[in-house]
Amino acid sequence: MIFIAEIGMNYNGNLSLSYELIKQAKYSGASIVKFQLGWRDKPGEINQLDEKKIKQLYDWAKYFEIPLMFSIISNKGFELIKKFNPDKIKIASRTIKENPELAKKIIDLNIETYASLGMIEDKDILPFDKRKNLNFLWCVSKYPTDNKDLANYFPKEFKSNHIVGYSDHSIGIEMCLLAISRGATIIEKHFTLDKSDTTIRDHTLSATPNEFLQMTRIGKDIYNKLKLNI
């Protein structure tokens, strides 16, 4: 099982807060911590990450012994992250929809790649040919995602059509656990220290450290039971 803690912009533009978020994600059982490059990144905006700040994030992740990954949303972000020779990368669904040529360049790096299908209307038709380094995550790009948005659409079985994981925007951890019970082996969930924070909308649909830890513990148990055909 792979659990991705999507910190995204939940550091509120305060880089120092990222240190605590990375630490708590590690202690909560996350396999990977993730930030975003190329979204709300203009001067003065909440997610303005330059080369110096990215290096700091890599240093902190290394200190806590947890892999760091970035979602790439712009050509500028792509050129920036290539300087760090990443061993894993995420293609945001926005990138697939609005800049497919950039998405292809990312895939062609031939490193471990995760691609969200949130903005792809027909999720049964993959936007790119399956490659060994490419993992598709089922997703609904609504923040938060309500139960009615998932009813009649949520996969009955993962691993069909090469969709192996689930990127979640719902409130709570229940949908993530349901996805694991249906065969998902990769879970991406937004991560926060304070769900009541109103700086950006993502806090309310995120998991706190305690919730994320509960999700990883129960999720791994479900995964292991599935392997035993229990």
C-alpha positions in Angstrom: 0.0 0.0 0.0 1.1 3.5 -0.8 -0.4 6.4 1.1 0.3 9.9 -0.3 -0.2 12.8 2.1 -1.2 15.7 -0.1 0.1 18.8 1.8 -0.4 20.9 -1.3 -1.1 24.5 -0.2 -2.1 23.6 3.4 1.2 25.2 4.6 -0.7 28.5 4.0 2.3 30.1 2.3 4.3 29.7 5.5 7.2 27.5 4.5 8.2 26.8 8.2 4.8 25.2 8.7 5.8 22.6 6.1 8.4 21.2 8.5 5.7 20.2 11.0 3.4 19.0 8.2 6.1 16.7 6.8 7.0 15.4 10.3 3.4 14.7 11.2 2.8 13.0 7.8 5.7 10.7 8.5 4.5 9.9 12.0 1.0 9.3 10.5 2.1 6.5 8.3 2.4 8.4 5.0 4.5 6.7 2.3 5.0 10.0 0.4 4.4 13.7 1.1 3.3 15.9 -1.8 3.3 19.6 -2.7 2.3 21.4 -5.9 4.2 23.4 -8.5 2.6 25.8 -10.9 -0.7 26.7 -9.2 -1.2 30.0 -7.3 2.5 30.5 -7.6 2.8 34.1 -8.8 4.7 36.7 -6.6 2.8 37.2 -3.4 0.5 34.2 -3.9 0.2 31.4 -1.4 2.2 28.8 -3.3 5.2 30.7 -4.6 7.9 28.1 -4.4 11.3 28.9 -5.9 14.4 26.7 -6.1 15.6 27.6 -2.6 12.3 26.8 -1.0 12.1 23.5 -2.9 15.5 22.5 -1.7 14.5 23.2 1.8 11.5 20.9 1.4 13.7 18.2 0.1 16.1 18.6 3.0 13.3 18.3 5.5 11.8 15.3 3.8 15.2 13.6 3.8 15.6 14.4 7.5 12.3 12.7 8.3 13.1 9.9 5.9 10.0 10.2 3.8 9.9 10.6 0.0 8.9 14.0 -1.4 6.8 14.4 -4.6 5.3 17.4 -6.5 2.2 17.7 -8.7 3.2 19.6 -11.8 0.7 22.1 -13.2 2.8 24.4 -15.4 5.7 24.3 -17.8 7.6 26.6 -15.4 7.0 24.1 -12.6 8.2 21.3 -14.8 11.5 23.0 -15.6 12.0 23.9 -12.0 11.5 20.4 -10.6 13.8 18.8 -13.3 16.7 20.6 -11.6 16.3 18.3 -8.6 16.2 15.0 -10.6 13.1 13.7 -8.9 12.6 10.0 -8.7 8.8 10.3 -8.6 6.3 12.9 -9.9 2.5 13.6 -10.0 0.5 14.8 -13.0 -2.4 16.8 -11.9 -5.7 16.2 -13.7 -5.7 19.9 -14.6 -2.4 19.3 -16.5 -3.9 16.4 -18.4 -6.9 18.4 -19.4 -5.3 21.7 -20.1 -1.8 20.9 -21.1 -1.6 17.3 -22.4 1.8 17.9 -24.1 3.3 18.8 -20.7 1.8 15.6 -19.3 3.5 13.6 -22.0 6.8 15.2 -21.3 6.4 14.3 -17.6 5.6 10.7 -18.5 8.6 10.5 -20.8 10.9 11.2 -17.9 10.3 7.5 -17.3 10.3 7.9 -13.5 7.6 6.7 -11.1 4.5 8.7 -12.2 1.1 9.2 -10.7 -1.7 10.7 -12.8 -5.1 11.9 -11.4 -8.2 11.4 -13.6 -10.3 14.0 -11.7 -11.0 16.3 -14.6 -11.3 13.5 -17.1 -15.0 13.1 -17.8 -14.9 9.5 -19.2 -12.6 7.7 -16.7 -13.0 4.4 -18.6 -11.0 5.9 -21.5 -7.4 6.5 -20.3 -5.8 9.7 -21.7 -2.5 8.0 -22.3 -1.3 4.6 -23.1 -0.4 2.5 -20.1 3.3 2.5 -19.2 5.2 0.7 -16.5 6.1 3.9 -14.7 2.5 5.3 -14.9 -0.2 4.8 -12.2 -3.7 6.2 -12.8 -5.7 7.4 -9.8 -9.5 7.6 -9.9 -10.7 11.0 -8.7 -13.5 13.5 -8.7 -12.3 17.1 -8.9 -14.8 18.7 -6.6 -13.8 20.3 -3.2 -15.2 18.7 -1.2 -16.7 15.7 -2.9 -20.1 14.8 -1.6 -21.6 11.3 -1.4 -24.0 12.2 -4.2 -21.0 13.0 -6.5 -19.7 9.5 -6.0 -22.9 7.5 -6.1 -23.2 5.3 -9.1 -19.7 6.3 -10.2 -17.3 5.1 -7.6 -15.4 2.0 -9.0 -16.7 -1.3 -7.9 -13.3 -2.7 -8.4 -9.9 -1.0 -8.8 -7.1 -2.4 -11.0 -9.6 -2.6 -13.8 -8.5 -0.6 -16.9 -5.2 0.1 -15.2 -6.7 2.4 -12.5 -4.8 1.3 -9.4 -5.5 4.0 -6.9 -7.8 6.7 -5.6 -7.2 10.4 -5.0 -9.7 11.6 -2.5 -11.4 15.0 -1.9 -14.2 13.8 0.3 -14.7 14.7 4.0 -13.5 11.9 6.3 -11.5 8.8 5.5 -14.3 6.4 4.8 -14.1 6.6 1.0 -10.4 5.9 1.1 -11.0 2.7 3.1 -13.8 1.7 0.7 -11.4 2.2 -2.2 -8.8 -0.1 -0.5 -11.5 -2.7 0.2 -12.2 -2.7 -3.6 -8.6 -3.2 -4.6 -6.9 0.3 -4.6 -3.3 0.0 -3.7 -2.5 3.8 -3.8 -4.4 6.4 -1.7 -3.9 10.1 -1.9 -5.5 12.2 0.8 -5.1 15.9 1.7 -3.3 16.4 5.0 -3.6 19.3 7.5 -2.8 20.1 11.1 -6.1 22.0 11.5 -9.3 21.3 9.6 -10.9 24.5 10.9 -8.3 26.6 9.1 -10.1 28.8 6.5 -7.0 30.0 4.7 -7.8 27.8 1.7 -10.7 25.4 1.1 -8.5 22.3 1.2 -8.2 22.2 5.0 -11.8 21.1 5.6 -11.5 18.1 3.3 -8.1 17.0 4.6 -7.2 14.4 7.2 -5.6 15.4 10.5 -2.6 13.4 11.7 -4.8 11.3 13.9 -7.2 10.6 11.1 -4.5 9.9 8.6 -2.8 7.5 11.1 -6.2 5.7 11.6 -6.6 5.5 7.8 -3.1 4.0 7.2 -3.4 1.4 10.0 -6.9 0.2 9.0 -6.1 0.5 5.3 -3.0 -1.7 5.6 -5.0 -4.3 7.6 -7.7 -4.4 4.9 -5.0 -4.7 2.2 -3.3 -7.6 4.0 -6.6 -9.4 4.5 -7.4 -9.0 0.8 -4.1 -10.6 0.0 -5.1 -13.6 2.1 -8.5 -13.7 0.4 -10.3 -13.3 3.8 
